């Protein structure tokens, strides 16, 4: 959400006010949030027929996926 609010919001403000430094800041924020979009994309791309539970990894960068055993 910060990427959308700050990045896109600042981009719109930069275009309206014609401030180059504000546009550069907004683009930097959008690129910085690219990793968040990548993680969300990977979560949606994971397909499983079983019941799954997604959790944030407790001490490393990433996500842990638990799948139901059996059935």
PQR file with spaces between the fields and no chain letter, atoms N, CA, C, O and H, PARSE charges and radii, in Angstrom:
ATOM       1  N    UNK     1       0.809   -1.190    0.000 -0.4000 1.5000
ATOM       2  CA   UNK     1       0.000    0.000    0.000 -0.0000 2.0000
ATOM       3  C    UNK     1       0.863    1.269    0.000  0.5500 1.7000
ATOM       4  O    UNK     1       0.516    2.232   -0.683 -0.5500 1.4000
ATOM       5  N    UNK     2       1.974    1.298    0.744 -0.4000 1.5000
ATOM       6  CA   UNK     2       2.802    2.506    0.672 -0.0000 2.0000
ATOM       7  C    UNK     2       3.311    2.787   -0.743  0.5500 1.7000
ATOM       8  O    UNK     2       3.459    3.943   -1.138 -0.5500 1.4000
ATOM       9  H    UNK     2       2.256    0.516    1.299  0.4000 1.0000
ATOM      10  N    UNK     3       3.574    1.732   -1.494 -0.4000 1.5000
ATOM      11  CA   UNK     3       4.035    1.945   -2.865 -0.0000 2.0000
ATOM      12  C    UNK     3       2.958    2.633   -3.692  0.5500 1.7000
ATOM      13  O    UNK     3       3.242    3.554   -4.458 -0.5500 1.4000
ATOM      14  H    UNK     3       3.454    0.793   -1.173  0.4000 1.0000
ATOM      15  N    UNK     4       1.736    2.183   -3.531 -0.4000 1.5000
ATOM      16  CA   UNK     4       0.655    2.792   -4.299 -0.0000 2.0000
ATOM      17  C    UNK     4       0.374    4.225   -3.858  0.5500 1.7000
ATOM      18  O    UNK     4       0.226    5.119   -4.691 -0.5500 1.4000
ATOM      19  H    UNK     4       1.505    1.435   -2.909  0.4000 1.0000
ATOM      20  N    UNK     5       0.302    4.437   -2.562 -0.4000 1.5000
ATOM      21  CA   UNK     5      -0.029    5.770   -2.059 -0.0000 2.0000
ATOM      22  C    UNK     5       1.111    6.750   -2.318  0.5500 1.7000
ATOM      23  O    UNK     5       0.908    7.813   -2.905 -0.5500 1.4000
ATOM      24  H    UNK     5       0.422    3.710   -1.885  0.4000 1.0000
ATOM      25  N    UNK     6       2.309    6.382   -1.877 -0.4000 1.5000
ATOM      26  CA   UNK     6       3.434    7.308   -2.020 -0.0000 2.0000
ATOM      27  C    UNK     6       3.950    7.376   -3.456  0.5500 1.7000
ATOM      28  O    UNK     6       4.191    8.461   -3.984 -0.5500 1.4000
ATOM      29  H    UNK     6       2.474    5.518   -1.401  0.4000 1.0000
ATOM      30  N    UNK     7       4.117    6.215   -4.082 -0.4000 1.5000
ATOM      31  CA   UNK     7       4.666    6.208   -5.437 -0.0000 2.0000
ATOM      32  C    UNK     7       3.740    6.810   -6.462  0.5500 1.7000
ATOM      33  O    UNK     7       4.121    7.735   -7.179 -0.5500 1.4000
ATOM      34  H    UNK     7       3.921    5.334   -3.653  0.4000 1.0000
ATOM      35  N    UNK     8       2.523    6.295   -6.543 -0.4000 1.5000
ATOM      36  CA   UNK     8       1.572    6.788   -7.541 -0.0000 2.0000
ATOM      37  C    UNK     8       1.063    8.177   -7.161  0.5500 1.7000
ATOM      38  O    UNK     8       0.904    9.045   -8.019 -0.5500 1.4000
ATOM      39  H    UNK     8       2.213    5.543   -5.961  0.4000 1.0000
ATOM      40  N    UNK     9       0.809    8.378   -5.871 -0.4000 1.5000
ATOM      41  CA   UNK     9       0.353    9.698   -5.423 -0.0000 2.0000
ATOM      42  C    UNK     9       1.377   10.793   -5.687  0.5500 1.7000
ATOM      43  O    UNK     9       1.041   11.875   -6.170 -0.5500 1.4000
ATOM      44  H    UNK     9       0.938    7.673   -5.173  0.4000 1.0000
ATOM      45  N    UNK    10       2.631   10.495   -5.361 -0.4000 1.5000
ATOM      46  CA   UNK    10       3.684   11.485   -5.624 -0.0000 2.0000
ATOM      47  C    UNK    10       3.920   11.681   -7.118  0.5500 1.7000
ATOM      48  O    UNK    10       4.263   12.782   -7.548 -0.5500 1.4000
ATOM      49  H    UNK    10       2.903    9.617   -4.969  0.4000 1.0000
ATOM      50  N    UNK    11       3.741   10.629   -7.912 -0.4000 1.5000
ATOM      51  CA   UNK    11       3.885   10.772   -9.362 -0.0000 2.0000
ATOM      52  C    UNK    11       2.829   11.730   -9.900  0.5500 1.7000
ATOM      53  O    UNK    11       3.129   12.607  -10.710 -0.5500 1.4000
ATOM      54  H    UNK    11       3.462    9.735   -7.563  0.4000 1.0000
ATOM      55  N    UNK    12       1.604   11.557   -9.447 -0.4000 1.5000
ATOM      56  CA   UNK    12       0.535   12.466   -9.881 -0.0000 2.0000
ATOM      57  C    UNK    12       0.824   13.899   -9.441  0.5500 1.7000
ATOM      58  O    UNK    12       0.647   14.842  -10.212 -0.5500 1.4000
ATOM      59  H    UNK    12       1.361   10.844   -8.789  0.4000 1.0000
ATOM      60  N    UNK    13       1.268   14.052   -8.204 -0.4000 1.5000
ATOM      61  CA   UNK    13       1.598   15.385   -7.702 -0.0000 2.0000
ATOM      62  C    UNK    13       2.771   15.995   -8.480  0.5500 1.7000
ATOM      63  O    UNK    13       2.771   17.193   -8.764 -0.5500 1.4000
ATOM      64  H    UNK    13       1.411   13.286   -7.578  0.4000 1.0000
ATOM      65  N    UNK    14       3.756   15.180   -8.819 -0.4000 1.5000
ATOM      66  CA   UNK    14       4.908   15.673   -9.582 -0.0000 2.0000
ATOM      67  C    UNK    14       4.495   16.126  -10.974  0.5500 1.7000
ATOM      68  O    UNK    14       5.001   17.129  -11.477 -0.5500 1.4000
ATOM      69  H    UNK    14       3.755   14.207   -8.589  0.4000 1.0000
ATOM      70  N    UNK    15       3.586   15.399  -11.595 -0.4000 1.5000
ATOM      71  CA   UNK    15       3.112   15.786  -12.934 -0.0000 2.0000
ATOM      72  C    UNK    15       2.306   17.085  -12.851  0.5500 1.7000
ATOM      73  O    UNK    15       2.443   17.967  -13.698 -0.5500 1.4000
ATOM      74  H    UNK    15       3.175   14.584  -11.186  0.4000 1.0000
ATOM      75  N    UNK    16       1.469   17.188  -11.823 -0.4000 1.5000
ATOM      76  CA   UNK    16       0.640   18.390  -11.677 -0.0000 2.0000
ATOM      77  C    UNK    16       1.502   19.622  -11.401  0.5500 1.7000
ATOM      78  O    UNK    16       1.255   20.689  -11.961 -0.5500 1.4000
ATOM      79  H    UNK    16       1.358   16.472  -11.135  0.4000 1.0000
ATOM      80  N    UNK    17       2.517   19.478  -10.537 -0.4000 1.5000
ATOM      81  CA   UNK    17       3.348   20.624  -10.157 -0.0000 2.0000
ATOM      82  C    UNK    17       4.596   20.786  -11.014  0.5500 1.7000
ATOM      83  O    UNK    17       5.327   21.764  -10.854 -0.5500 1.4000
ATOM      84  H    UNK    17       2.718   18.611  -10.081  0.4000 1.0000
ATOM      85  N    UNK    18       4.852   19.849  -11.919 -0.4000 1.5000
ATOM      86  CA   UNK    18       6.031   19.891  -12.811 -0.0000 2.0000
ATOM      87  C    UNK    18       7.343   19.951  -12.027  0.5500 1.7000
ATOM      88  O    UNK    18       8.233   20.733  -12.361 -0.5500 1.4000
ATOM      89  H    UNK    18       4.258   19.055  -12.049  0.4000 1.0000
ATOM      90  N    UNK    19       7.459   19.140  -11.003 -0.4000 1.5000
ATOM      91  CA   UNK    19       8.683   19.077  -10.190 -0.0000 2.0000
ATOM      92  C    UNK    19       9.444   17.799  -10.514  0.5500 1.7000
ATOM      93  O    UNK    19       8.965   16.701  -10.233 -0.5500 1.4000
ATOM      94  H    UNK    19       6.736   18.505  -10.731  0.4000 1.0000
ATOM      95  N    UNK    20      10.617   17.936  -11.099 -0.4000 1.5000
ATOM      96  CA   UNK    20      11.420   16.791  -11.495 -0.0000 2.0000
ATOM      97  C    UNK    20      11.916   16.014  -10.279  0.5500 1.7000
ATOM      98  O    UNK    20      11.881   14.783  -10.287 -0.5500 1.4000
ATOM      99  H    UNK    20      11.006   18.829  -11.328  0.4000 1.0000
ATOM     100  N    UNK    21      12.370   16.691   -9.251 -0.4000 1.5000
ATOM     101  CA   UNK    21      12.890   16.006   -8.061 -0.0000 2.0000
ATOM     102  C    UNK    21      11.805   15.180   -7.378  0.5500 1.7000
ATOM     103  O    UNK    21      12.090   14.126   -6.809 -0.5500 1.4000
ATOM     104  H    UNK    21      12.399   17.690   -9.244  0.4000 1.0000
ATOM     105  N    UNK    22      10.561   15.656   -7.432 -0.4000 1.5000
ATOM     106  CA   UNK    22       9.457   14.905   -6.853 -0.0000 2.0000
ATOM     107  C    UNK    22       9.157   13.661   -7.678  0.5500 1.7000
ATOM     108  O    UNK    22       8.820   12.614   -7.124 -0.5500 1.4000
ATOM     109  H    UNK    22      10.329   16.513   -7.894  0.4000 1.0000
ATOM     110  N    UNK    23       9.276   13.769   -8.989 -0.4000 1.5000
ATOM     111  CA   UNK    23       9.078   12.620   -9.871 -0.0000 2.0000
ATOM     112  C    UNK    23      10.164   11.572   -9.639  0.5500 1.7000
ATOM     113  O    UNK    23       9.870   10.377   -9.598 -0.5500 1.4000
ATOM     114  H    UNK    23       9.550   14.619   -9.438  0.4000 1.0000
ATOM     115  N    UNK    24      11.405   12.004   -9.490 -0.4000 1.5000
ATOM     116  CA   UNK    24      12.504   11.069   -9.229 -0.0000 2.0000
ATOM     117  C    UNK    24      12.283   10.346   -7.900  0.5500 1.7000
ATOM     118  O    UNK    24      12.526    9.143   -7.802 -0.5500 1.4000
ATOM     119  H    UNK    24      11.643   12.975   -9.523  0.4000 1.0000
ATOM     120  N    UNK    25      11.827   11.070   -6.884 -0.4000 1.5000
ATOM     121  CA   UNK    25      11.521   10.453   -5.585 -0.0000 2.0000
ATOM     122  C    UNK    25      10.399    9.431   -5.729  0.5500 1.7000
ATOM     123  O    UNK    25      10.480    8.340   -5.163 -0.5500 1.4000
ATOM     124  H    UNK    25      11.630   12.047   -6.964  0.4000 1.0000
ATOM     125  N    UNK    26       9.366    9.769   -6.472 -0.4000 1.5000
ATOM     126  CA   UNK    26       8.228    8.868   -6.658 -0.0000 2.0000
ATOM     127  C    UNK    26       8.642    7.601   -7.401  0.5500 1.7000
ATOM     128  O    UNK    26       8.231    6.503   -7.026 -0.5500 1.4000
ATOM     129  H    UNK    26       9.300   10.655   -6.932  0.4000 1.0000
ATOM     130  N    UNK    27       9.440    7.741   -8.435 -0.4000 1.5000
ATOM     131  CA   UNK    27       9.901    6.571   -9.194 -0.0000 2.0000
ATOM     132  C    UNK    27      10.779    5.685   -8.314  0.5500 1.7000
ATOM     133  O    UNK    27      10.701    4.459   -8.394 -0.5500 1.4000
ATOM     134  H    UNK    27       9.773    8.633   -8.740  0.4000 1.0000
ATOM     135  N    UNK    28      11.605    6.293   -7.484 -0.4000 1.5000
ATOM     136  CA   UNK    28      12.433    5.527   -6.556 -0.0000 2.0000
ATOM     137  C    UNK    28      11.564    4.733   -5.576  0.5500 1.7000
ATOM     138  O    UNK    28      11.864    3.576   -5.282 -0.5500 1.4000
ATOM     139  H    UNK    28      11.669    7.289   -7.419  0.4000 1.0000
ATOM     140  N    UNK    29      10.506    5.338   -5.077 -0.4000 1.5000
ATOM     141  CA   UNK    29       9.589    4.640   -4.169 -0.0000 2.0000
ATOM     142  C    UNK    29       8.867    3.497   -4.877  0.5500 1.7000
ATOM     143  O    UNK    29       8.641    2.445   -4.278 -0.5500 1.4000
ATOM     144  H    UNK    29      10.262    6.278   -5.316  0.4000 1.0000
ATOM     145  N    UNK    30       8.505    3.689   -6.135 -0.4000 1.5000
ATOM     146  CA   UNK    30       7.842    2.629   -6.894 -0.0000 2.0000
ATOM     147  C    UNK    30       8.794    1.458   -7.110  0.5500 1.7000
ATOM     148  O    UNK    30       8.402    0.305   -6.932 -0.5500 1.4000
ATOM     149  H    UNK    30       8.689    4.543   -6.621  0.4000 1.0000
ATOM     150  N    UNK    31      10.027    1.733   -7.488 -0.4000 1.5000
ATOM     151  CA   UNK    31      11.007    0.656   -7.669 -0.0000 2.0000
ATOM     152  C    UNK    31      11.321   -0.041   -6.343  0.5500 1.7000
ATOM     153  O    UNK    31      11.537   -1.253   -6.313 -0.5500 1.4000
ATOM     154  H    UNK    31      10.345    2.670   -7.633  0.4000 1.0000
ATOM     155  N    UNK    32      11.345    0.716   -5.260 -0.4000 1.5000
ATOM     156  CA   UNK    32      11.598    0.132   -3.939 -0.0000 2.0000
ATOM     157  C    UNK    32      10.497   -0.828   -3.514  0.5500 1.7000
ATOM     158  O    UNK    32      10.761   -1.804   -2.812 -0.5500 1.4000
ATOM     159  H    UNK    32      11.169    1.700   -5.285  0.4000 1.0000
ATOM     160  N    UNK    33       9.286   -0.565   -3.928 -0.4000 1.5000
ATOM     161  CA   UNK    33       8.168   -1.435   -3.597 -0.0000 2.0000
ATOM     162  C    UNK    33       7.999   -2.594   -4.560  0.5500 1.7000
ATOM     163  O    UNK    33       7.091   -3.409   -4.395 -0.5500 1.4000
ATOM     164  H    UNK    33       9.071    0.228   -4.498  0.4000 1.0000
ATOM     165  N    UNK    34       8.852   -2.677   -5.554 -0.4000 1.5000
ATOM     166  CA   UNK    34       8.757   -3.762   -6.535 -0.0000 2.0000
ATOM     167  C    UNK    34       8.907   -5.136   -5.911  0.5500 1.7000
ATOM     168  O    UNK    34       8.279   -6.090   -6.370 -0.5500 1.4000
ATOM     169  H    UNK    34       9.589   -2.015   -5.688  0.4000 1.0000
ATOM     170  N    UNK    35       9.720   -5.258   -4.884 -0.4000 1.5000
ATOM     171  CA   UNK    35       9.894   -6.534   -4.198 -0.0000 2.0000
ATOM     172  C    UNK    35       8.609   -7.002   -3.538  0.5500 1.7000
ATOM     173  O    UNK    35       8.325   -8.199   -3.504 -0.5500 1.4000
ATOM     174  H    UNK    35      10.231   -4.483   -4.511  0.4000 1.0000
ATOM     175  N    UNK    36       7.833   -6.063   -3.014 -0.4000 1.5000
ATOM     176  CA   UNK    36       6.549   -6.422   -2.404 -0.0000 2.0000
ATOM     177  C    UNK    36       5.603   -7.002   -3.451  0.5500 1.7000
ATOM     178  O    UNK    36       4.920   -7.994   -3.196 -0.5500 1.4000
ATOM     179  H    UNK    36       8.064   -5.091   -3.042  0.4000 1.0000
ATOM     180  N    UNK    37       5.565   -6.385   -4.620 -0.4000 1.5000
ATOM     181  CA   UNK    37       4.706   -6.886   -5.688 -0.0000 2.0000
ATOM     182  C    UNK    37       5.172   -8.255   -6.172  0.5500 1.7000
ATOM     183  O    UNK    37       4.355   -9.098   -6.543 -0.5500 1.4000
ATOM     184  H    UNK    37       6.120   -5.579   -4.827  0.4000 1.0000
ATOM     185  N    UNK    38       6.471   -8.473   -6.169 -0.4000 1.5000
ATOM     186  CA   UNK    38       7.007   -9.776   -6.569 -0.0000 2.0000
ATOM     187  C    UNK    38       6.554  -10.870   -5.596  0.5500 1.7000
ATOM     188  O    UNK    38       6.165  -11.958   -6.022 -0.5500 1.4000
ATOM     189  H    UNK    38       7.134   -7.788   -5.868  0.4000 1.0000
ATOM     190  N    UNK    39       6.602  -10.584   -4.303 -0.4000 1.5000
ATOM     191  CA   UNK    39       6.178  -11.564   -3.294 -0.0000 2.0000
ATOM     192  C    UNK    39       4.692  -11.878   -3.462  0.5500 1.7000
ATOM     193  O    UNK    39       4.297  -13.043   -3.412 -0.5500 1.4000
ATOM     194  H    UNK    39       6.918   -9.700   -3.957  0.4000 1.0000
ATOM     195  N    UNK    40       3.871  -10.855   -3.660 -0.4000 1.5000
ATOM     196  CA   UNK    40       2.432  -11.073   -3.854 -0.0000 2.0000
ATOM     197  C    UNK    40       2.186  -11.886   -5.123  0.5500 1.7000
ATOM     198  O    UNK    40       1.338  -12.779   -5.129 -0.5500 1.4000
ATOM     199  H    UNK    40       4.191   -9.909   -3.701  0.4000 1.0000
ATOM     200  N    UNK    41       2.912  -11.589   -6.190 -0.4000 1.5000
ATOM     201  CA   UNK    41       2.776  -12.349   -7.432 -0.0000 2.0000
ATOM     202  C    UNK    41       3.118  -13.822   -7.214  0.5500 1.7000
ATOM     203  O    UNK    41       2.413  -14.707   -7.700 -0.5500 1.4000
ATOM     204  H    UNK    41       3.601  -10.864   -6.185  0.4000 1.0000
ATOM     205  N    UNK    42       4.194  -14.078   -6.487 -0.4000 1.5000
ATOM     206  CA   UNK    42       4.586  -15.471   -6.213 -0.0000 2.0000
ATOM     207  C    UNK    42       3.543  -16.197   -5.370  0.5500 1.7000
ATOM     208  O    UNK    42       3.292  -17.384   -5.577 -0.5500 1.4000
ATOM     209  H    UNK    42       4.767  -13.360   -6.093  0.4000 1.0000
ATOM     210  N    UNK    43       2.941  -15.494   -4.427 -0.4000 1.5000
ATOM     211  CA   UNK    43       1.900  -16.113   -3.603 -0.0000 2.0000
ATOM     212  C    UNK    43       0.680  -16.484   -4.442  0.5500 1.7000
ATOM     213  O    UNK    43       0.114  -17.564   -4.274 -0.5500 1.4000
ATOM     214  H    UNK    43       3.146  -14.529   -4.259  0.4000 1.0000
ATOM     215  N    UNK    44       0.277  -15.598   -5.338 -0.4000 1.5000
ATOM     216  CA   UNK    44      -0.868  -15.892   -6.198 -0.0000 2.0000
ATOM     217  C    UNK    44      -0.543  -16.953   -7.238  0.5500 1.7000
ATOM     218  O    UNK    44      -1.440  -17.657   -7.701 -0.5500 1.4000
ATOM     219  H    UNK    44       0.737  -14.721   -5.475  0.4000 1.0000
ATOM     220  N    UNK    45       0.727  -17.077   -7.611 -0.4000 1.5000
ATOM     221  CA   UNK    45       1.120  -18.062   -8.625 -0.0000 2.0000
ATOM     222  C    UNK    45       1.213  -19.475   -8.055  0.5500 1.7000
ATOM     223  O    UNK    45       1.214  -20.439   -8.821 -0.5500 1.4000
ATOM     224  H    UNK    45       1.455  -16.505   -7.235  0.4000 1.0000
ATOM     225  N    UNK    46       1.292  -19.624   -6.727 -0.4000 1.5000
ATOM     226  CA   UNK    46       1.395  -20.929   -6.094 -0.0000 2.0000
ATOM     227  C    UNK    46       0.032  -21.608   -6.143  0.5500 1.7000
ATOM     228  O    UNK    46      -0.930  -21.117   -5.552 -0.5500 1.4000
ATOM     229  H    UNK    46       1.291  -18.840   -6.106  0.4000 1.0000
ATOM     230  N    UNK    47      -0.054  -22.727   -6.840 -0.4000 1.5000
ATOM     231  CA   UNK    47      -1.311  -23.463   -6.984 -0.0000 2.0000
ATOM     232  C    UNK    47      -1.242  -24.768   -6.209  0.5500 1.7000
ATOM     233  O    UNK    47      -0.260  -25.505   -6.295 -0.5500 1.4000
ATOM     234  H    UNK    47       0.727  -23.126   -7.320  0.4000 1.0000
ATOM     235  N    UNK    48      -2.281  -25.041   -5.460 -0.4000 1.5000
ATOM     236  CA   UNK    48      -2.361  -26.281   -4.709 -0.0000 2.0000
ATOM     237  C    UNK    48      -3.826  -26.669   -4.579  0.5500 1.7000
ATOM     238  O    UNK    48      -4.687  -25.816   -4.365 -0.5500 1.4000
ATOM     239  H    UNK    48      -3.079  -24.442   -5.390  0.4000 1.0000
ATOM     240  N    UNK    49      -4.099  -27.948   -4.708 -0.4000 1.5000
ATOM     241  CA   UNK    49      -5.471  -28.452   -4.553 -0.0000 2.0000
ATOM     242  C    UNK    49      -5.804  -28.682   -3.083  0.5500 1.7000
ATOM     243  O    UNK    49      -6.971  -28.838   -2.722 -0.5500 1.4000
ATOM     244  H    UNK    49      -3.399  -28.641   -4.882  0.4000 1.0000
ATOM     245  N    UNK    50      -4.776  -28.702   -2.238 -0.4000 1.5000
ATOM     246  CA   UNK    50      -4.969  -28.952   -0.812 -0.0000 2.0000
ATOM     247  C    UNK    50      -5.231  -27.636   -0.076  0.5500 1.7000
ATOM     248  O    UNK    50      -5.017  -26.549   -0.612 -0.5500 1.4000
ATOM     249  H    UNK    50      -3.829  -28.575   -2.532  0.4000 1.0000
ATOM     250  N    UNK    51      -5.694  -27.767    1.153 -0.4000 1.5000
ATOM     251  CA   UNK    51      -5.866  -26.605    1.998 -0.0000 2.0000
ATOM     252  C    UNK    51      -4.484  -26.064    2.365  0.5500 1.7000
ATOM     253  O    UNK    51      -3.612  -26.831    2.774 -0.5500 1.4000
ATOM     254  H    UNK    51      -5.867  -28.650    1.588  0.4000 1.0000
ATOM     255  N    UNK    52      -4.277  -24.768    2.226 -0.4000 1.5000
ATOM     256  CA   UNK    52      -2.964  -24.182    2.497 -0.0000 2.0000
ATOM     257  C    UNK    52      -3.071  -23.036    3.501  0.5500 1.7000
ATOM     258  O    UNK    52      -4.104  -22.379    3.627 -0.5500 1.4000
ATOM     259  H    UNK    52      -4.986  -24.145    1.894  0.4000 1.0000
ATOM     260  N    UNK    53      -1.973  -22.828    4.201 -0.4000 1.5000
ATOM     261  CA   UNK    53      -1.857  -21.722    5.146 -0.0000 2.0000
ATOM     262  C    UNK    53      -0.544  -21.001    4.839  0.5500 1.7000
ATOM     263  O    UNK    53       0.523  -21.616    4.837 -0.5500 1.4000
ATOM     264  H    UNK    53      -1.134  -23.363    4.099  0.4000 1.0000
ATOM     265  N    UNK    54      -0.628  -19.704    4.582 -0.4000 1.5000
ATOM     266  CA   UNK    54       0.551  -18.893    4.280 -0.0000 2.0000
ATOM     267  C    UNK    54       0.930  -18.095    5.516  0.5500 1.7000
ATOM     268  O    UNK    54       0.089  -17.422    6.112 -0.5500 1.4000
ATOM     269  H    UNK    54      -1.494  -19.205    4.583  0.4000 1.0000
ATOM     270  N    UNK    55       2.208  -18.171    5.901 -0.4000 1.5000
ATOM     271  CA   UNK    55       2.698  -17.434    7.065 -0.0000 2.0000
ATOM     272  C    UNK    55       4.004  -16.732    6.710  0.5500 1.7000
ATOM     273  O    UNK    55       4.799  -17.216    5.904 -0.5500 1.4000
ATOM     274  H    UNK    55       2.892  -18.718    5.417  0.4000 1.0000
ATOM     275  N    UNK    56       4.194  -15.594    7.327 -0.4000 1.5000
ATOM     276  CA   UNK    56       5.460  -14.887    7.185 -0.0000 2.0000
ATOM     277  C    UNK    56       6.530  -15.695    7.900  0.5500 1.7000
ATOM     278  O    UNK    56       6.305  -16.183    9.007 -0.5500 1.4000
ATOM     279  H    UNK    56       3.548  -15.200    7.981  0.4000 1.0000
ATOM     280  N    UNK    57       7.712  -15.840    7.263 -0.4000 1.5000
ATOM     281  CA   UNK    57       8.782  -16.602    7.893 -0.0000 2.0000
ATOM     282  C    UNK    57       9.222  -15.872    9.156  0.5500 1.7000
ATOM     283  O    UNK    57       9.373  -14.650    9.137 -0.5500 1.4000
ATOM     284  H    UNK    57       7.895  -15.443    6.364  0.4000 1.0000
ATOM     285  N    UNK    58       9.431  -16.599   10.256 -0.4000 1.5000
ATOM     286  CA   UNK    58       9.707  -15.934   11.533 -0.0000 2.0000
ATOM     287  C    UNK    58      11.035  -15.184   11.610  0.5500 1.7000
ATOM     288  O    UNK    58      11.129  -14.188   12.326 -0.5500 1.4000
ATOM     289  H    UNK    58       9.309  -17.591   10.271  0.4000 1.0000
ATOM     290  N    UNK    59      12.061  -15.634   10.894 -0.4000 1.5000
ATOM     291  CA   UNK    59      13.352  -14.953   11.044 -0.0000 2.0000
ATOM     292  C    UNK    59      14.115  -14.781    9.738  0.5500 1.7000
ATOM     293  O    UNK    59      15.243  -14.291    9.761 -0.5500 1.4000
ATOM     294  H    UNK    59      11.985  -16.443   10.311  0.4000 1.0000
ATOM     295  N    UNK    60      13.549  -15.162    8.610 -0.4000 1.5000
ATOM     296  CA   UNK    60      14.183  -14.929    7.311 -0.0000 2.0000
ATOM     297  C    UNK    60      13.210  -14.198    6.393  0.5500 1.7000
ATOM     298  O    UNK    60      12.013  -14.118    6.673 -0.5500 1.4000
ATOM     299  H    UNK    60      12.632  -15.560    8.591  0.4000 1.0000
ATOM     300  N    UNK    61      13.728  -13.678    5.320 -0.4000 1.5000
ATOM     301  CA   UNK    61      12.899  -13.003    4.339 -0.0000 2.0000
ATOM     302  C    UNK    61      12.150  -14.058    3.527  0.5500 1.7000
ATOM     303  O    UNK    61      12.773  -14.933    2.927 -0.5500 1.4000
ATOM     304  H    UNK    61      14.699  -13.743    5.093  0.4000 1.0000
ATOM     305  N    UNK    62      10.842  -13.983    3.505 -0.4000 1.5000
ATOM     306  CA   UNK    62      10.072  -14.935    2.715 -0.0000 2.0000
ATOM     307  C    UNK    62       8.815  -15.392    3.410  0.5500 1.7000
ATOM     308  O    UNK    62       8.410  -14.851    4.439 -0.5500 1.4000
ATOM     309  H    UNK    62      10.336  -13.272    3.993  0.4000 1.0000
ATOM     310  N    UNK    63       8.208  -16.405    2.821 -0.4000 1.5000
ATOM     311  CA   UNK    63       6.947  -16.928    3.306 -0.0000 2.0000
ATOM     312  C    UNK    63       7.051  -18.446    3.451  0.5500 1.7000
ATOM     313  O    UNK    63       7.762  -19.109    2.695 -0.5500 1.4000
ATOM     314  H    UNK    63       8.537  -16.845    1.986  0.4000 1.0000
ATOM     315  N    UNK    64       6.337  -18.975    4.425 -0.4000 1.5000
ATOM     316  CA   UNK    64       6.257  -20.410    4.634 -0.0000 2.0000
ATOM     317  C    UNK    64       4.839  -20.841    4.269  0.5500 1.7000
ATOM     318  O    UNK    64       3.868  -20.206    4.681 -0.5500 1.4000
ATOM     319  H    UNK    64       5.760  -18.436    5.039  0.4000 1.0000
ATOM     320  N    UNK    65       4.721  -21.922    3.495 -0.4000 1.5000
ATOM     321  CA   UNK    65       3.414  -22.421    3.098 -0.0000 2.0000
ATOM     322  C    UNK    65       3.231  -23.804    3.720  0.5500 1.7000
ATOM     323  O    UNK    65       4.044  -24.707    3.518 -0.5500 1.4000
ATOM     324  H    UNK    65       5.510  -22.438    3.160  0.4000 1.0000
ATOM     325  N    UNK    66       2.156  -23.947    4.472 -0.4000 1.5000
ATOM     326  CA   UNK    66       1.802  -25.229    5.070 -0.0000 2.0000
ATOM     327  C    UNK    66       0.642  -25.821    4.273  0.5500 1.7000
ATOM     328  O    UNK    66      -0.355  -25.145    4.021 -0.5500 1.4000
ATOM     329  H    UNK    66       1.495  -23.214    4.636  0.4000 1.0000
ATOM     330  N    UNK    67       0.778  -27.095    3.876 -0.4000 1.5000
ATOM     331  CA   UNK    67      -0.275  -27.784    3.150 -0.0000 2.0000
ATOM     332  C    UNK    67      -0.857  -28.892    4.013  0.5500 1.7000
ATOM     333  O    UNK    67      -0.153  -29.517    4.805 -0.5500 1.4000
ATOM     334  H    UNK    67       1.588  -27.645    4.081  0.4000 1.0000
ATOM     335  N    UNK    68      -2.149  -29.124    3.846 -0.4000 1.5000
ATOM     336  CA   UNK    68      -2.822  -30.177    4.573 -0.0000 2.0000
ATOM     337  C    UNK    68      -2.307  -31.535    4.133  0.5500 1.7000
ATOM     338  O    UNK    68      -2.127  -31.768    2.937 -0.5500 1.4000
ATOM     339  H    UNK    68      -2.721  -28.616    3.202  0.4000 1.0000
ATOM     340  N    UNK    69      -2.069  -32.436    5.078 -0.4000 1.5000
ATOM     341  CA   UNK    69      -1.593  -33.781    4.765 -0.0000 2.0000
ATOM     342  C    UNK    69      -2.795  -34.715    4.658  0.5500 1.7000
ATOM     343  O    UNK    69      -3.761  -34.600    5.412 -0.5500 1.4000
ATOM     344  H    UNK    69      -2.216  -32.247    6.049  0.4000 1.0000
ATOM     345  N    UNK    70      -2.714  -35.624    3.724 -0.4000 1.5000
ATOM     346  CA   UNK    70      -3.772  -36.603    3.561 -0.0000 2.0000
ATOM     347  C    UNK    70      -4.836  -36.121    2.578  0.5500 1.7000
ATOM     348  O    UNK    70      -4.627  -35.172    1.822 -0.5500 1.4000
ATOM     349  H    UNK    70      -1.929  -35.717    3.111  0.4000 1.0000
ATOM     350  N    UNK    71      -5.947  -36.781    2.609 -0.4000 1.5000
ATOM     351  CA   UNK    71      -7.087  -36.489    1.730 -0.0000 2.0000
ATOM     352  C    UNK    71      -6.674  -36.444    0.297  0.5500 1.7000
ATOM     353  O    UNK    71      -7.507  -36.210   -0.578 -0.5500 1.4000
ATOM     354  H    UNK    71      -6.117  -37.552    3.222  0.4000 1.0000
